[in-house]
């Protein structure tokens, strides 16, 4: 099974993000502000959340989240 260990959009490993979180106390929003991770395609967000909760930095591929799209009507 494929392993995910980084934000693909920014090329930053979860190990680097974990170090940042430990040094600065950054949460998901703080990590996004400092690195841009989680603000591109956002596919790394569940992995970053799991990293912050568990301390792990490498994960099995998770199923893609179901996204809800809303159409704004004029």
ROTI-197378 format. One record per residue: residue number from 1; x, y, z of N, C-alpha, C in turn. Coordinates in Angstrom, 3 decimals, always signed. Each point is the difference from the previous one (the first is absolute). Layout:
N
> num, n.x, n.y, n.z, ca.x, ca.y, ca.z, c.x, c.y, c.z
> NUM, X, Y, Z, X, Y, Z, X, Y, Z;
...
REM end
This chain:
74
> num, n.x, n.y, n.z, ca.x, ca.y, ca.z, c.x, c.y, c.z
> 1, +0.851, -1.176, +0.000, -0.851, +1.176, +0.000, +0.900, +1.243, +0.000;
> 2, -0.394, +1.036, -0.752, +0.805, +1.232, -0.044, +0.092, +0.676, +1.369;
> 3, +1.124, +0.660, +0.224, +0.247, +0.718, +1.248, +0.031, +1.493, -0.290;
> 4, -0.619, +0.782, +0.876, -0.030, +1.458, -0.129, +0.852, +0.562, +1.137;
> 5, +1.000, +0.820, -0.367, +0.882, +0.541, +1.029, +0.282, +1.490, -0.172;
> 6, -0.795, +0.651, -0.882, +0.252, +1.422, -0.233, -1.191, +0.668, -0.673;
> 7, +0.002, +1.317, +0.071, -0.948, +0.820, -0.752, +0.512, +0.021, -1.443;
> 8, -0.791, -0.505, -0.915, +0.430, -0.097, -1.389, +0.115, +1.385, -0.638;
> 9, -0.919, +0.897, +0.288, +0.021, +1.336, -0.610, +1.259, +0.783, +0.367;
> 10, +0.416, -0.084, +1.250, +1.132, +0.801, +0.489, +1.289, -0.811, +0.140;
> 11, -0.096, -1.330, -0.077, +1.183, -0.845, +0.108, +0.622, -0.021, +1.385;
> 12, -0.795, +0.301, +1.024, +0.499, +0.038, +1.376, -0.404, -1.303, +0.689;
> 13, +0.982, -0.670, +0.610, -0.295, -1.273, +0.657, -0.763, +0.231, +1.309;
> 14, -0.757, -1.020, +0.391, -0.716, +0.083, +1.275, +0.986, +0.024, +1.160;
> 15, +1.189, -0.571, -0.178, +1.030, +0.072, +1.043, +0.416, +1.454, +0.215;
> 16, +0.136, +0.764, -1.101, +0.336, +1.422, +0.127, -1.144, +0.767, +0.663;
> 17, -1.239, -0.351, -0.362, -1.161, +0.673, +0.595, -0.129, -0.336, +1.478;
> 18, +0.304, -1.239, +0.358, -0.036, -0.396, +1.416, +1.023, +0.800, +0.793;
> 19, +1.207, +0.136, -0.553, +1.048, +0.782, +0.655, -0.457, +1.454, +0.176;
> 20, -0.599, +0.565, -1.024, -0.507, +1.367, +0.080, -1.051, +0.119, +1.099;
> 21, -0.936, -0.937, +0.031, -1.061, +0.029, +1.011, +0.579, -0.110, +1.404;
> 22, +0.998, -0.863, +0.170, +0.609, -0.175, +1.322, +0.785, +1.244, +0.426;
> 23, +0.685, +0.628, -0.946, +0.818, +1.177, +0.338, -0.843, +1.241, +0.251;
> 24, -1.113, +0.141, -0.732, -0.766, +1.249, +0.055, -1.366, -0.132, +0.649;
> 25, -0.463, -1.238, +0.187, -1.346, -0.203, +0.528, -1.071, +0.194, -1.059;
> 26, +0.405, +0.021, -1.267, -0.953, +0.234, -1.096, -1.019, -1.129, -0.087;
> 27, -1.247, +0.395, -0.234, -1.061, -0.952, -0.279, -0.154, -0.064, -1.530;
> 28, -1.068, -0.616, -0.477, -0.213, -0.130, -1.449, +0.009, +1.366, -0.683;
> 29, -0.705, +0.960, +0.577, -0.058, +1.338, -0.583, +1.381, +0.661, +0.008;
> 30, +0.737, -0.161, +1.078, +1.339, +0.566, +0.097, +0.955, -0.621, -1.007;
> 31, -0.132, -1.308, -0.192, +0.834, -0.681, -0.996, -0.323, +0.526, -1.388;
> 32, -1.283, +0.155, -0.303, -0.406, +0.517, -1.310, +0.524, +1.420, -0.203;
> 33, -0.100, +0.834, +1.017, +0.486, +1.379, -0.101, +1.505, +0.053, -0.245;
> 34, +0.745, -0.856, +0.681, +1.467, +0.045, -0.084, +0.561, -0.696, -1.239;
> 35, -0.676, -1.065, -0.476, +0.572, -0.812, -1.076, -0.834, -0.036, -1.274;
> 36, -1.277, +0.324, +0.104, -0.902, -0.138, -1.144, -0.595, -1.391, -0.089;
> 37, +0.501, -0.941, +0.807, -0.526, -1.363, -0.017, -1.447, -0.003, +0.472;
> 38, -0.842, -0.683, -0.749, -1.416, -0.055, +0.331, -0.814, +1.078, -0.677;
> 39, +0.666, +0.912, -0.690, -0.723, +1.103, -0.635, -0.046, -0.122, -1.520;
> 40, +0.592, -1.060, -0.535, -0.038, -0.214, -1.450, -1.187, -0.890, -0.337;
> 41, +0.288, -1.253, -0.311, -1.070, -0.953, -0.328, -0.703, -0.502, +1.261;
> 42, +0.596, +0.181, +1.150, -0.464, -0.411, +1.336, -0.103, -1.501, +0.230;
> 43, +0.572, -0.787, -0.876, -0.021, -1.450, +0.207, +0.885, -0.405, +1.176;
> 44, +0.946, +0.840, +0.407, +0.876, -0.352, +1.116, -0.616, +0.329, +1.359;
> 45, -1.093, +0.739, +0.025, -0.588, +0.442, +1.269, -0.307, -1.165, +0.945;
> 46, -0.661, -1.083, -0.458, -0.257, -1.092, +0.952, +1.285, -0.639, +0.519;
> 47, +1.042, -0.016, -0.818, +1.279, -0.563, +0.429, +0.675, +0.917, +1.018;
> 48, -0.059, +1.297, -0.225, +0.580, +0.947, +0.952, -0.748, -0.087, +1.330;
> 49, -1.329, -0.093, -0.060, -0.780, -0.137, +1.229, +0.397, -1.267, +0.756;
> 50, +0.154, -1.094, -0.742, +0.388, -1.262, +0.640, +1.415, +0.104, +0.571;
> 51, +0.901, +0.691, -0.725, +1.364, +0.205, +0.485, -0.014, +0.772, +1.314;
> 52, -0.802, +1.057, +0.059, -0.076, +0.809, +1.219, -0.559, -0.805, +1.170;
> 53, -0.948, -0.890, -0.268, -0.617, -0.809, +1.045, +0.897, -1.146, +0.471;
> 54, +0.686, -0.644, -0.955, +0.717, -1.238, +0.320, +1.522, +0.135, +0.052;
> 55, +0.537, +1.010, -0.665, +1.451, +0.129, -0.092, +0.598, -0.809, -1.130;
> 56, -0.814, -0.789, -0.686, +0.477, -0.773, -1.146, +0.300, +0.949, -1.167;
> 57, +0.904, -0.423, -0.880, +0.354, +0.848, -1.144, -0.079, -0.724, -1.330;
> 58, -0.486, -1.222, +0.008, -0.157, -0.787, -1.216, -1.289, -0.805, +0.137;
> 59, -0.826, +0.034, -1.042, -1.333, -0.593, +0.096, -0.338, -0.814, -1.231;
> 60, -0.819, -1.029, +0.197, -0.574, -0.699, -1.147, -0.975, +0.959, -0.675;
> 61, -0.153, -0.145, -1.290, -0.891, +0.853, -0.770, -1.425, -0.119, +0.523;
> 62, -0.609, +1.130, +0.316, -1.385, +0.024, +0.483, -0.930, +0.160, -1.201;
> 63, -1.226, -0.500, +0.108, -0.949, +0.227, -1.090, -0.270, +1.493, -0.147;
> 64, -0.229, +0.423, -1.227, -0.280, +1.413, -0.255, -1.283, +0.406, +0.705;
> 65, +0.006, +1.167, +0.625, -1.220, +0.461, +0.677, -1.081, +0.348, -1.014;
> 66, -1.215, -0.140, +0.438, -1.118, +0.408, -0.846, -0.114, +1.508, +0.105;
> 67, +0.038, +0.649, -1.122, -0.075, +1.456, -0.001, -1.393, +0.434, -0.438;
> 68, -0.492, +1.005, +0.677, -1.301, +0.557, -0.351, +0.227, +1.324, -0.715;
> 69, -0.569, +0.125, -1.151, +0.137, +1.231, -0.775, -1.325, +0.735, +0.028;
> 70, +0.049, +1.269, +0.231, -1.198, +0.812, +0.047, +0.061, +1.010, -1.134;
> 71, -1.097, +0.194, -0.642, -0.085, +0.973, -1.079, -0.694, +1.235, +0.553;
> 72, +0.665, +1.124, -0.108, -0.641, +1.243, +0.424, -0.935, +0.459, -1.106;
> 73, -1.192, +0.326, +0.396, -0.985, +0.480, -0.971, -0.143, +1.499, +0.128;
> 74, -0.139, +0.633, -1.108, -0.141, +1.464, -0.010, -1.423, +0.413, +0.270;
REM end
